[in-house]
Amino acid sequence: MDINLKNVSELLRAEKAADARKLFDEIPFGNNIEYLLVKGELEQKFQEWGKAYNSFGKVLEIDPLNTEAKTRLEMINGILNYFSPDQFNP
């Protein structure tokens, strides 16, 4: 993995999302799995669900068996499809 992408991932894990985004914005666009996974993770952290969904979807276009992208897409689907029956029955 590119050292800058690795640093972005480490910042995200350290809950330093703003620093991660700043560093990521300095990385030239890449259309490879590593870049797209980190991009999606960053977008997910900032609750940019559509962008994150698209990034992980692109990973699956490149590698249809990528389990991390599949798992993250399932998680996003769960978040976007979530509803509470209590909200409708006060």
Number of C-alpha atoms within 10 A of each C-alpha: 9 9 8 15 20 14 16 24 21 14 17 19 11 10 12 13 19 14 14 22 18 11 15 20 11 9 13 8 11 10 12 12 20 15 22 22 22 21 24 27 22 22 19 18 16 13 12 13 18 13 15 26 22 14 25 24 20 19 24 18 12 12 13 12 11 14 11 13 25 16 12 19 21 13 13 18 13 11 11 11 8 9 10 7 8 7 7 7 6 5
